[in-house]
Amino acid sequence: MTLDLIREMILQRRFGEALEEIPKLPDGDRIEGQIYKGIVYSKQKDFEKAVEVVDELLSEEGLNPSQEFTAKVGKILVSLAMKSYLEAFGEVNQCEQILGQMKKSERDKVKRWEGHLLSTQGMLQIISGDQEKAIECYEQAAALFEEADEKYEQLIQVINISWIYRAQGLLDEALEYSNRQFRISEELGERRYLGWSNFNIAFIYFYMGDLDQAEHHAAIGKEIFEELDHEEGLSFMYLVLASVHRSKGEYEQAMSYYQRVLSSYEAAAAESHLLPHSYCVAFRDIGTIYLYQNQLEEAVATLQKGLDLHKARCKFRNTVIDYEITVANLYSVYAKLEMGDTSQLQVHIDDIKQAAERYPWLDVFTKTTEAFILQSKTRAKDKARAQELYEEVIDEKFDYEMELFIQVNLGDLLLDELRQYGEEDVLKELQQVLERISETASKQRSISSLIWLYILQARLAAIEGDAENARFLLDRAHTIAEEKGLDLLTRKVEKQQKLLSSQLEEWKALFIQNSSIQEQIELLHLKEYITDTVTSILEKKFETVRRFSVVHKDLLKKEQKTPGEMCRVGIAQIGMSESGRFLEEFYSESTPGIFNLQEDKVELIKNRVIDLVKEAADNKVNILLFPELSIDLNHQSLHQTILDLASQHKMYIVPGSYHDAKTSRNISSVFGPKGLLWEQVKHTPAIIHYGDNRIEEGIKADKLPQQIIVSDTEYGRIAIAICRDFLDLDLRVELKNSEPPIDIILNPAFTPVTADFKAVHFDSRRSIYAYCFFANIAEFGNSFIYTPERERTEYEIEARKEGLTFKDVDLFKLRSERRRWEKEHSKTRAFIQSTRS
């Protein structure tokens, strides 16, 4: 008999066999064998025998440091199984001291026990609120368990890390570790572990807002646990499926799954046994459904029952689970405020404070709940204090849904302040909050974040007098909410749309160019004086003046080509300096705001372009896009190089854009095998950081309407929007209205801020229904491809890296899917008329 076999028996829950075989271990394994005996007793809930075994072991005389260390760690494991946390943590310092006295050869023998010690230290760090240190401990523990070939214990550490990241709202990182959990589970070959892996993955996708993936993995886990007849595992899968339907507003289906969770534990609940986390959360979530349905008394009662169960009878009590209690308290506050009952609100705040005493990082929920209560009051000083509290916690790391909750409520308060006072500083702060929500939506791929972003941006547009932009943003929010089946958010958006429609005349009154924000706000007070005659004058004043016009260029006819069905489009991200200041290192300012490539850098750029075009050709790329200001065609050698490469590789090459020294225009040229095909001019000057100065790009603007060229090519209908041109709503409106529709949008850029571009491209993939390619200078990076396909696969190149990425474009499928999409969403296409003048 060996220790490995004993561990295998414990892993497979063959506890009786393990107890029979432990006495057969050789003398050299006796100490560890006794520890495993204590662990087996603790797993059988026979804690008296477990403590007796480890205490007897520790009382032996003559234990060497490695044996004493092993025995003390065994005592820690038994204490943790008994939930005697103070006793367990009390042994940690002594274990560290013993470990520090060991020789390396001795320490190598106790790797798995050192791993258990590190894992315990991770728990301690969570309680103290240092989650980063906890992750570090769990990582070290996982590495030791991997070296000791203890895959199960390695799995536990990976799960712990995943849950911490999930609690922090870092869902991409959490998903990475849950996928690692899945791979280790496959290596272990245990279906039970695979079931839990699918649960964790489904859970994370749910909080990402990717309900389809959440449902997919929950269904796989459900099938596994049904095969194993694993009741607790099934209850967690029902919980995820219920939550998916709840988020879609499909309350009947959600309630049926929640009832399955509750019915699984009716007997245990009746007999006052401990209950799984899923049972407690089910009551909380049922309470939120009642809240959404405006059944406020039922909501309060059910939420309270969930809270009581969590505190008294939940099997799991730790920082990740306790945050669920704080959410239940917050929903309870919300429901009571809706009822007008403020008498018991302090009870919920005190409840959260108690949790925060155990886990200090949870104090963020104390402040958030207090802020939410103050926000509901009418006095300005209460709202101001609410704003202060939100600002205090907005940088804390926690579940992204709560982070979004804070951002949205802070945004609401700032919008109210902006509407009342019209101060520029408030506008700047508001824009920062909106950028954070945009980053959340982009980084976490959160649909709910994106929808809230649009709602807040719509309110801001309304205050600024841009009623059409407000309508556009709400239309986009409505389309996305409908697409994802988020009926609750759909209804919220529809409420905002109705409000927008009823206040259209008020916003038209705000629509006066060349006035300060304060002047615009003051116009609100004139609403009661606006007569029908004045309204009629305003309507004439705001007749549409088109800022952009689409010019169609038929290259198919000119080149005598036939349209293809498939092409491959690539992004070549180049432009990286040694100093981290690309523009200063590579360019010089020839005239104010006009930059041209330095002569001594031409050869370097040329060689890099040749290499990337060859790599693209090897990968059969048909269209290759470079970033803005990456290739200066004022230099004849670069111009000739692009001509030669396009001809040699039978490729369309878009060398970003450059400042034409003769015309002071920013121009993007498109080269094909036979030469220059067309040129697109940039319309929106950028603010460029050059040295210690902020300089406005010195490009000349064309007269209105400014032209956007759409070329019909063998690779589809292509439009180019240079850098921030694509952020202009009016330009995107024209692109959306293009007849025939656009297939491919190329967006060469030179920008350190990519969050705005991600948000706009994410939207445009469906609003314009086109493939969107964003090529940024490598210095800033994050070039990406957004597709209109259902799976919405993203392709991205990280910052400070030169490289290539590409995507196949199926033109036949794209156009077919677009027709279907437009037919389904035809009612939302009416936003296209712009009222800007």
Salt bridges, closest charged atoms under 4 A:
ASP4 OD1 - ARG7 NH2 2.44
GLU17 OE1 - ARG14 NH2 3.02
GLU21 OE2 - LYS24 NZ 3.34
ASP46 OD2 - LYS49 NZ 3.94
ASP55 OD1 - LYS75 NZ 2.99
GLU60 OE1 - ARG30 NH2 2.89
GLU87 OE2 - LYS75 NZ 3.50
GLU91 OE1 - LYS72 NZ 3.35
ASP108 OD2 - LYS104 NZ 3.12
GLU114 OE2 - ARG107 NH2 2.76
GLU136 OE2 - LYS133 NZ 3.44
GLU139 OE1 - ARG180 NH1 3.93
GLU147 OE1 - LYS111 NZ 2.66
GLU150 OE2 - ARG7 NE 3.15
GLU150 OE2 - ARG112 NE 2.76
ASP172 OD1 - ARG445 NH2 3.28
GLU187 OE1 - LYS151 NZ 2.98
GLU215 OE1 - LYS248 NZ 3.63
GLU226 OE2 - LYS222 NZ 2.96
GLU227 OE1 - ARG191 NH2 2.76
GLU232 OE1 - LYS315 NZ 3.54
GLU250 OE1 - HIS245 ND1 2.65
GLU271 OE1 - HIS273 NE2 3.46
ASP285 OD2 - ARG246 NH2 3.61
ASP285 OD1 - ARG284 NH2 2.95
ASP322 OD1 - ARG317 NE 2.91
ASP322 OD2 - ARG358 NH1 2.80
GLU324 OE2 - HIS277 NE2 3.75
GLU324 OE1 - ARG284 NH1 2.31
ASP351 OD2 - LYS311 NZ 2.98
GLU370 OE2 - LYS353 NZ 3.82
GLU388 OE1 - ARG385 NH1 3.09
GLU392 OE1 - LYS367 NZ 3.15
GLU392 OE2 - ARG385 NH1 3.53
ASP395 OD1 - ARG436 NH1 2.65
ASP399 OD2 - ARG166 NH1 2.59
ASP412 OD1 - ARG459 NH1 2.44
ASP416 OD1 - ARG459 NH2 3.10
ASP466 OD2 - ARG836 NH2 3.10
GLU468 OE1 - ARG471 NH1 2.51
GLU482 OE1 - HIS478 ND1 3.80
GLU482 OE2 - LYS827 NZ 3.39
GLU483 OE2 - ARG765 NH2 3.85
GLU483 OE2 - ARG766 NH1 2.68
GLU494 OE2 - HIS478 NE2 2.87
GLU506 OE2 - ARG419 NH2 2.85
GLU506 OE1 - LYS527 NZ 3.71
GLU559 OE1 - LYS674 NZ 3.97
GLU584 OE2 - ARG581 NE 3.18
GLU599 OE1 - HIS635 ND1 3.54
GLU603 OE1 - LYS606 NZ 3.65
ASP618 OD2 - LYS614 NZ 3.18
GLU628 OE2 - LYS682 NZ 2.93
GLU697 OE2 - HIS659 NE2 2.61
GLU697 OE1 - LYS682 NZ 2.83
ASP702 OD1 - ARG665 NH2 2.79
GLU714 OE2 - LYS561 NZ 3.89
ASP728 OD2 - ARG547 NH1 2.89
ASP730 OD2 - ARG547 NH1 3.37
ASP730 OD1 - ARG836 NE 3.81
GLU734 OE1 - ARG546 NH2 2.74
GLU739 OE2 - ARG829 NH2 3.84
ASP743 OD2 - ARG815 NH2 2.51
ASP743 OD1 - ARG818 NH2 2.94
ASP763 OD1 - ARG476 NE 2.49
GLU779 OE2 - ARG800 NH1 2.31
GLU789 OE2 - LYS807 NZ 3.11
GLU796 OE2 - LYS758 NZ 3.02
GLU802 OE1 - ARG608 NE 2.76
ASP808 OD1 - ARG568 NE 2.60
GLU817 OE1 - ARG820 NH2 3.03
GLU822 OE2 - ARG829 NH1 3.53
GLU824 OE2 - ARG820 NH1 2.75
